[in-house]
Amino acid sequence: MASTDPDSPYLITTNPKLNGLGQLDPSLFGDLYALLGITPGQSPRETNEQFTVEDKFIGSSYFLDRLNLHPDYDYRFLGDAAFDTRYVSNAMLNQTGSRYLNGIGSDLEQMQTLMDNAARAQQSLGLKFGVSLTAQQIASLDHSILWWEATSINGQTVMVPKLYLSPKDVTINNAA
Protein backbone atom coordinates (compact mmCIF):
# COMPACT_ATOMS: atom_id res chain seq x y z
CA MET A 1 0.00 0.00 0.00
CA ALA A 2 1.29 3.48 -0.77
CA SER A 3 2.59 5.31 2.28
CA THR A 4 0.57 8.36 3.23
CA ASP A 5 3.31 9.71 5.49
CA PRO A 6 5.21 12.38 3.52
CA ASP A 7 8.17 12.07 5.92
CA SER A 8 8.45 8.29 5.50
CA PRO A 9 11.52 7.08 3.63
CA TYR A 10 9.34 4.32 2.12
CA LEU A 11 6.96 4.78 -0.79
CA ILE A 12 5.19 1.48 0.01
CA THR A 13 4.51 -0.01 3.43
CA THR A 14 3.45 -3.58 4.08
CA ASN A 15 1.86 -2.95 7.44
CA PRO A 16 -0.15 0.26 7.03
CA LYS A 17 -2.55 1.61 9.63
CA LEU A 18 -5.97 0.42 8.61
CA ASN A 19 -8.66 3.02 9.16
CA GLY A 20 -11.82 3.81 7.32
CA LEU A 21 -12.58 0.22 6.36
CA GLY A 22 -16.25 0.45 7.21
CA GLN A 23 -18.15 -1.76 9.64
CA LEU A 24 -18.07 -5.53 9.55
CA ASP A 25 -21.09 -7.62 10.46
CA PRO A 26 -19.97 -9.39 13.68
CA SER A 27 -22.45 -12.24 13.16
CA LEU A 28 -20.43 -13.36 10.13
CA PHE A 29 -17.49 -14.26 12.35
CA GLY A 30 -19.13 -16.30 15.14
CA ASP A 31 -17.36 -19.54 14.21
CA LEU A 32 -14.03 -17.78 13.79
CA TYR A 33 -14.36 -16.12 17.21
CA ALA A 34 -15.15 -19.48 18.80
CA LEU A 35 -12.21 -21.15 17.06
CA LEU A 36 -9.80 -18.38 18.12
CA GLY A 37 -11.20 -18.22 21.64
CA ILE A 38 -11.92 -14.50 21.52
CA THR A 39 -15.03 -12.58 22.38
CA PRO A 40 -17.12 -11.15 19.57
CA GLY A 41 -16.09 -7.61 18.79
CA GLN A 42 -12.40 -8.18 19.46
CA SER A 43 -10.11 -8.09 16.46
CA PRO A 44 -8.15 -11.23 15.67
CA ARG A 45 -4.43 -10.52 15.97
CA GLU A 46 -1.56 -12.09 14.09
CA THR A 47 0.89 -13.53 16.62
CA ASN A 48 3.08 -15.66 14.38
CA GLU A 49 6.63 -14.28 14.66
CA GLN A 50 7.13 -14.85 10.96
CA PHE A 51 4.73 -11.99 10.29
CA THR A 52 5.09 -9.75 13.33
CA VAL A 53 8.75 -9.52 14.36
CA GLU A 54 10.47 -6.82 12.34
CA ASP A 55 13.93 -8.21 13.21
CA LYS A 56 13.17 -11.09 10.84
CA PHE A 57 13.56 -8.71 7.89
CA ILE A 58 16.52 -6.72 6.62
CA GLY A 59 16.44 -4.27 3.77
CA SER A 60 17.77 -0.93 2.64
CA SER A 61 19.05 0.25 6.04
CA TYR A 62 21.18 -2.90 6.37
CA PHE A 63 22.39 -2.37 2.80
CA LEU A 64 23.40 1.25 3.46
CA ASP A 65 25.25 0.17 6.61
CA ARG A 66 27.10 -2.57 4.71
CA LEU A 67 28.19 -0.02 2.08
CA ASN A 68 29.10 2.41 4.87
CA LEU A 69 26.89 5.03 3.22
CA HIS A 70 25.69 7.90 5.35
CA PRO A 71 24.15 10.22 2.75
CA ASP A 72 23.83 13.97 3.22
CA TYR A 73 20.14 13.65 2.39
CA ASP A 74 17.53 10.98 2.93
CA TYR A 75 16.84 8.61 0.09
CA ARG A 76 13.30 7.47 -0.52
CA PHE A 77 12.95 3.70 -0.95
CA LEU A 78 10.24 1.77 -2.74
CA GLY A 79 9.40 -0.29 0.35
CA ASP A 80 10.34 -1.25 3.87
CA ALA A 81 12.38 -4.35 4.78
CA ALA A 82 9.36 -6.69 4.70
CA PHE A 83 8.40 -5.37 1.27
CA ASP A 84 12.00 -5.72 0.02
CA THR A 85 12.10 -9.33 1.20
CA ARG A 86 8.87 -10.22 -0.59
CA TYR A 87 9.98 -8.31 -3.70
CA VAL A 88 13.32 -10.14 -3.84
CA SER A 89 11.72 -13.51 -3.12
CA ASN A 90 9.37 -13.00 -6.08
CA ALA A 91 12.24 -11.84 -8.32
CA MET A 92 14.30 -14.89 -7.34
CA LEU A 93 11.41 -17.23 -8.10
CA ASN A 94 10.72 -15.53 -11.45
CA GLN A 95 14.37 -15.56 -12.54
CA THR A 96 15.42 -18.99 -11.28
CA GLY A 97 12.31 -21.06 -10.68
CA SER A 98 13.48 -21.48 -7.06
CA ARG A 99 12.67 -19.45 -3.99
CA TYR A 100 16.27 -19.45 -2.76
CA LEU A 101 19.73 -19.60 -4.25
CA ASN A 102 21.53 -22.90 -3.79
CA GLY A 103 22.43 -23.59 -0.16
CA ILE A 104 20.22 -20.84 1.28
CA GLY A 105 17.26 -21.82 3.42
CA SER A 106 15.46 -18.67 4.57
CA ASP A 107 14.43 -15.22 3.38
CA LEU A 108 16.55 -13.55 6.06
CA GLU A 109 19.65 -15.55 5.12
CA GLN A 110 19.07 -14.87 1.43
CA MET A 111 18.68 -11.11 1.91
CA GLN A 112 21.78 -10.94 4.10
CA THR A 113 23.85 -13.03 1.67
CA LEU A 114 22.80 -10.97 -1.35
CA MET A 115 23.57 -7.66 0.39
CA ASP A 116 26.88 -8.88 1.83
CA ASN A 117 27.83 -10.02 -1.68
CA ALA A 118 26.84 -6.58 -2.99
CA ALA A 119 29.10 -4.84 -0.47
CA ARG A 120 32.05 -6.93 -1.65
CA ALA A 121 31.18 -6.38 -5.33
CA GLN A 122 30.85 -2.64 -4.80
CA GLN A 123 34.54 -2.36 -4.02
CA SER A 124 35.86 -4.87 -6.56
CA LEU A 125 33.65 -3.73 -9.47
CA GLY A 126 33.28 -0.02 -8.65
CA LEU A 127 29.50 -0.16 -8.25
CA LYS A 128 27.71 3.13 -7.50
CA PHE A 129 24.68 3.25 -5.20
CA GLY A 130 21.55 4.12 -7.18
CA VAL A 131 23.11 3.29 -10.55
CA SER A 132 22.26 0.19 -12.61
CA LEU A 133 25.03 -2.28 -13.28
CA THR A 134 26.59 -2.38 -16.73
CA ALA A 135 26.66 -5.57 -18.80
CA GLN A 136 30.38 -5.88 -18.03
CA GLN A 137 29.78 -5.54 -14.28
CA ILE A 138 27.03 -8.18 -14.40
CA ALA A 139 29.30 -10.56 -16.33
CA SER A 140 32.02 -9.99 -13.71
CA LEU A 141 29.85 -10.90 -10.71
CA ASP A 142 31.33 -13.76 -8.70
CA HIS A 143 28.16 -14.03 -6.60
CA SER A 144 24.57 -12.91 -7.02
CA ILE A 145 23.78 -9.55 -5.43
CA LEU A 146 20.95 -7.26 -4.44
CA TRP A 147 21.50 -3.66 -5.52
CA TRP A 148 19.32 -0.56 -5.08
CA GLU A 149 18.80 1.58 -8.18
CA ALA A 150 17.11 4.95 -8.66
CA THR A 151 13.89 5.01 -10.65
CA SER A 152 11.01 7.43 -11.03
CA ILE A 153 7.58 6.39 -9.75
CA ASN A 154 4.70 8.86 -9.92
CA GLY A 155 7.18 11.70 -10.34
CA GLN A 156 9.22 10.70 -7.29
CA THR A 157 12.74 9.32 -7.41
CA VAL A 158 12.88 6.19 -5.28
CA MET A 159 15.44 3.47 -4.71
CA VAL A 160 14.28 0.05 -5.89
CA PRO A 161 15.95 -3.28 -5.09
CA LYS A 162 17.21 -5.19 -8.12
CA LEU A 163 18.37 -8.78 -8.08
CA TYR A 164 21.43 -9.49 -10.20
CA LEU A 165 22.30 -13.15 -10.65
CA SER A 166 25.93 -14.05 -11.17
CA PRO A 167 26.67 -15.96 -14.37
CA LYS A 168 27.40 -19.13 -12.34
CA ASP A 169 24.02 -18.93 -10.56
CA VAL A 170 22.24 -18.45 -13.88
CA THR A 171 24.03 -21.53 -15.25
CA ILE A 172 23.27 -23.64 -12.17
CA ASN A 173 19.60 -22.68 -12.09
CA ASN A 174 19.10 -23.08 -15.84
CA ALA A 175 20.57 -26.57 -15.61
CA ALA A 176 18.27 -27.57 -12.76
C-alpha positions as CSV (number, residue, x, y, z in Angstrom):
1,M,0.0,0.0,0.0
2,A,1.3,3.5,-0.8
3,S,2.6,5.3,2.3
4,T,0.6,8.4,3.2
5,D,3.3,9.7,5.5
6,P,5.2,12.4,3.5
7,D,8.2,12.1,5.9
8,S,8.4,8.3,5.5
9,P,11.5,7.1,3.6
10,Y,9.3,4.3,2.1
11,L,7.0,4.8,-0.8
12,I,5.2,1.5,0.0
13,T,4.5,0.0,3.4
14,T,3.5,-3.6,4.1
15,N,1.9,-3.0,7.4
16,P,-0.2,0.3,7.0
17,K,-2.5,1.6,9.6
18,L,-6.0,0.4,8.6
19,N,-8.7,3.0,9.2
20,G,-11.8,3.8,7.3
21,L,-12.6,0.2,6.4
22,G,-16.3,0.5,7.2
23,Q,-18.1,-1.8,9.6
24,L,-18.1,-5.5,9.6
25,D,-21.1,-7.6,10.5
26,P,-20.0,-9.4,13.7
27,S,-22.4,-12.2,13.2
28,L,-20.4,-13.4,10.1
29,F,-17.5,-14.3,12.3
30,G,-19.1,-16.3,15.1
31,D,-17.4,-19.5,14.2
32,L,-14.0,-17.8,13.8
33,Y,-14.4,-16.1,17.2
34,A,-15.2,-19.5,18.8
35,L,-12.2,-21.1,17.1
36,L,-9.8,-18.4,18.1
37,G,-11.2,-18.2,21.6
38,I,-11.9,-14.5,21.5
39,T,-15.0,-12.6,22.4
40,P,-17.1,-11.2,19.6
41,G,-16.1,-7.6,18.8
42,Q,-12.4,-8.2,19.5
43,S,-10.1,-8.1,16.5
44,P,-8.2,-11.2,15.7
45,R,-4.4,-10.5,16.0
46,E,-1.6,-12.1,14.1
47,T,0.9,-13.5,16.6
48,N,3.1,-15.7,14.4
49,E,6.6,-14.3,14.7
50,Q,7.1,-14.9,11.0
51,F,4.7,-12.0,10.3
52,T,5.1,-9.8,13.3
53,V,8.8,-9.5,14.4
54,E,10.5,-6.8,12.3
55,D,13.9,-8.2,13.2
56,K,13.2,-11.1,10.8
57,F,13.6,-8.7,7.9
58,I,16.5,-6.7,6.6
59,G,16.4,-4.3,3.8
60,S,17.8,-0.9,2.6
61,S,19.1,0.3,6.0
62,Y,21.2,-2.9,6.4
63,F,22.4,-2.4,2.8
64,L,23.4,1.3,3.5
65,D,25.3,0.2,6.6
66,R,27.1,-2.6,4.7
67,L,28.2,0.0,2.1
68,N,29.1,2.4,4.9
69,L,26.9,5.0,3.2
70,H,25.7,7.9,5.3
71,P,24.2,10.2,2.8
72,D,23.8,14.0,3.2
73,Y,20.1,13.6,2.4
74,D,17.5,11.0,2.9
75,Y,16.8,8.6,0.1
76,R,13.3,7.5,-0.5
77,F,13.0,3.7,-0.9
78,L,10.2,1.8,-2.7
79,G,9.4,-0.3,0.4
80,D,10.3,-1.3,3.9
81,A,12.4,-4.4,4.8
82,A,9.4,-6.7,4.7
83,F,8.4,-5.4,1.3
84,D,12.0,-5.7,0.0
85,T,12.1,-9.3,1.2
86,R,8.9,-10.2,-0.6
87,Y,10.0,-8.3,-3.7
88,V,13.3,-10.1,-3.8
89,S,11.7,-13.5,-3.1
90,N,9.4,-13.0,-6.1
91,A,12.2,-11.8,-8.3
92,M,14.3,-14.9,-7.3
93,L,11.4,-17.2,-8.1
94,N,10.7,-15.5,-11.4
95,Q,14.4,-15.6,-12.5
96,T,15.4,-19.0,-11.3
97,G,12.3,-21.1,-10.7
98,S,13.5,-21.5,-7.1
99,R,12.7,-19.5,-4.0
100,Y,16.3,-19.5,-2.8
101,L,19.7,-19.6,-4.2
102,N,21.5,-22.9,-3.8
103,G,22.4,-23.6,-0.2
104,I,20.2,-20.8,1.3
105,G,17.3,-21.8,3.4
106,S,15.5,-18.7,4.6
107,D,14.4,-15.2,3.4
108,L,16.5,-13.5,6.1
109,E,19.7,-15.5,5.1
110,Q,19.1,-14.9,1.4
111,M,18.7,-11.1,1.9
112,Q,21.8,-10.9,4.1
113,T,23.8,-13.0,1.7
114,L,22.8,-11.0,-1.4
115,M,23.6,-7.7,0.4
116,D,26.9,-8.9,1.8
117,N,27.8,-10.0,-1.7
118,A,26.8,-6.6,-3.0
119,A,29.1,-4.8,-0.5
120,R,32.1,-6.9,-1.7
121,A,31.2,-6.4,-5.3
122,Q,30.9,-2.6,-4.8
123,Q,34.5,-2.4,-4.0
124,S,35.9,-4.9,-6.6
125,L,33.7,-3.7,-9.5
126,G,33.3,0.0,-8.6
127,L,29.5,-0.2,-8.3
128,K,27.7,3.1,-7.5
129,F,24.7,3.2,-5.2
130,G,21.5,4.1,-7.2
131,V,23.1,3.3,-10.6
132,S,22.3,0.2,-12.6
133,L,25.0,-2.3,-13.3
134,T,26.6,-2.4,-16.7
135,A,26.7,-5.6,-18.8
136,Q,30.4,-5.9,-18.0
137,Q,29.8,-5.5,-14.3
138,I,27.0,-8.2,-14.4
139,A,29.3,-10.6,-16.3
140,S,32.0,-10.0,-13.7
141,L,29.9,-10.9,-10.7
142,D,31.3,-13.8,-8.7
143,H,28.2,-14.0,-6.6
144,S,24.6,-12.9,-7.0
145,I,23.8,-9.6,-5.4
146,L,20.9,-7.3,-4.4
147,W,21.5,-3.7,-5.5
148,W,19.3,-0.6,-5.1
149,E,18.8,1.6,-8.2
150,A,17.1,4.9,-8.7
151,T,13.9,5.0,-10.7
152,S,11.0,7.4,-11.0
153,I,7.6,6.4,-9.8
154,N,4.7,8.9,-9.9
155,G,7.2,11.7,-10.3
156,Q,9.2,10.7,-7.3
157,T,12.7,9.3,-7.4
158,V,12.9,6.2,-5.3
159,M,15.4,3.5,-4.7
160,V,14.3,0.1,-5.9
161,P,16.0,-3.3,-5.1
162,K,17.2,-5.2,-8.1
163,L,18.4,-8.8,-8.1
164,Y,21.4,-9.5,-10.2
165,L,22.3,-13.2,-10.6
166,S,25.9,-14.0,-11.2
167,P,26.7,-16.0,-14.4
168,K,27.4,-19.1,-12.3
169,D,24.0,-18.9,-10.6
170,V,22.2,-18.5,-13.9
171,T,24.0,-21.5,-15.2
172,I,23.3,-23.6,-12.2
173,N,19.6,-22.7,-12.1
174,N,19.1,-23.1,-15.8
175,A,20.6,-26.6,-15.6
176,A,18.3,-27.6,-12.8
